[in-house]
Amino acid sequence: MKYDFDRVIDRRGTCSAKWDGLLEAYGDEDVLPMPVADMDFRCPPAVIEALKKRAEHGIFGYANKPPSYFQAIVDWMLRRHGWQMEKDWLAHSPGVVPGLNLVVLALSHPGDKILVQSPVYYPFFNVIRNNGRQIVDSPLKVDDGRYAMDLEDLEGKFDPRVKMLILCSPNNPTGTVWATEDLIGVSEFCLRHHVTVVSDEIHSDLVYKGAKHTPTASLSPEFAQNTITFIAPSKTFNLPGLSTSVAIIPNPRLRDLYSNMLQNVGSGANVFGVVGLEAAYRYGEDWLEELLEYLGGNVDFLVSFVQERIPKVKVRRPQATYLMWLDCRGIGVDPASVQEFMVKRAKVGLNDGAAFGPGGVGFLRMNIACPRRVLEEGLRRIEEAVNSL
Ligand SMILES: Cc1ncc(COP(=O)(O)O)c(C=O)c1O
């Protein structure tokens, strides 16, 4: 391996949301934090070099995006996902969640309905609810831990008040990569009912061997005209603190609505985000290949550990993401308290599955983007706490 993902790096005292907020989050500095979706790895050296060079300049005025920035995004999407896009389709987003808020504000009115498929990344609910729109949920079907879309249920949920569907592709928290037929099904329903598809593809670069992500909008020119896609280098290269992501909007009308809303908010680009994104997409690919190998090893390690040593917890290999979806309904703790149990008894911080929708009660989401030694420590703590019940 060219890159050292085994190295344990102390992140305390670096303004880290994950490592510097333990007392506020858990009331205990000794809790091992494995919730917030960033990685405990250094990003690609080429990105660090580019950021250092830019920092050395010393003037941090308002940012402009050079043509090479847009070209790096277009090239990345073609190389990694086979989607040929135009530079004109690209709009800035100061983060995917801010981008989702802008889309909701630009394309719907208070009281309108927005579809989601739970369990799903919980800020989707906040984006809808906090902007005064109504959540319509079409829960995923689950069979022996495998999640699938319920297209029959979904079709029954459309009515004239539904304006948008927010899709999580691949799905966080279950790590599901959607089959092309599902993406076509969803997109066709939405076209038929004049509902815009907002496809959050932030995890699309973090797909394991054997699965293949397809950008929803790449499936047909008609779908492209009806879809707003969000991508970002943030999960892929561990750059979320640079607050830079991309909205891909082939439809000029939707693009104008979005861009006007962005302008109203007055959100410009972050100069380090511009430099970091371009360096990552241009020079970060071999790093990403090694990262995926390493994360795949962490998945293997966790699955064997849990099956052999904590069999009351059920887990399935994710097809994508560094987030594991642990079914803790059988450990003998009230499903509503499993997160608290892990904090208090195991001293491990995990996300409460209930936040991701009603089907998540009794589940925990665990971030395994850390050196294997740290993962092992987290699993040992969970083993001891669960097996002592
Ligand atoms: C599906 C999904 N969308 C968006 C985000 C957050 O994106 P950002 O930090 O760019 O707002 C996350 C972070 O975990 C995520 O999992």
The ligand as an SDF file (V2000), in Angstrom:
LIG
                    3D

 16 16  0  0  0  0  0  0  0  0999 V2000
  -26.6530   11.2460    2.1330 C   0  0  0  0  0  0  0  0  0  0  0  0
  -25.9150   12.4280    2.6680 C   0  0  0  0  0  0  0  0  0  0  0  0
  -26.1510   13.6460    2.1700 N   0  0  0  0  0  0  0  0  0  0  0  0
  -25.4920   14.7460    2.6230 C   0  0  0  0  0  0  0  0  0  0  0  0
  -24.5660   14.6420    3.6330 C   0  0  0  0  0  0  0  0  0  0  0  0
  -23.9120   15.8750    4.1700 C   0  0  0  0  0  0  0  0  0  0  0  0
  -23.4430   16.6540    3.1530 O   0  0  0  0  0  0  0  0  0  0  0  0
  -22.8170   18.0910    3.4560 P   0  0  0  0  0  0  0  0  0  0  0  0
  -21.8600   17.9360    4.5830 O   0  0  0  0  0  0  0  0  0  0  0  0
  -22.1700   18.4200    2.1590 O   0  0  0  0  0  0  0  0  0  0  0  0
  -23.9620   18.9860    3.7780 O   0  0  0  0  0  0  0  0  0  0  0  0
  -24.2850   13.3970    4.1860 C   0  0  0  0  0  0  0  0  0  0  0  0
  -23.3180   13.2660    5.2840 C   0  0  0  0  0  0  0  0  0  0  0  0
  -23.2120   12.2820    5.9390 O   0  0  0  0  0  0  0  0  0  0  0  0
  -24.9710   12.2600    3.6830 C   0  0  0  0  0  0  0  0  0  0  0  0
  -24.7470   11.0430    4.1830 O   0  0  0  0  0  0  0  0  0  0  0  0
  1  2  1  0
  2  3  1  0
  2 15  2  0
  3  4  2  0
  4  5  1  0
  5  6  1  0
  5 12  2  0
  6  7  1  0
  7  8  1  0
  8  9  2  0
  8 10  1  0
  8 11  1  0
 12 13  1  0
 12 15  1  0
 13 14  2  0
 15 16  1  0
M  END
$$$$
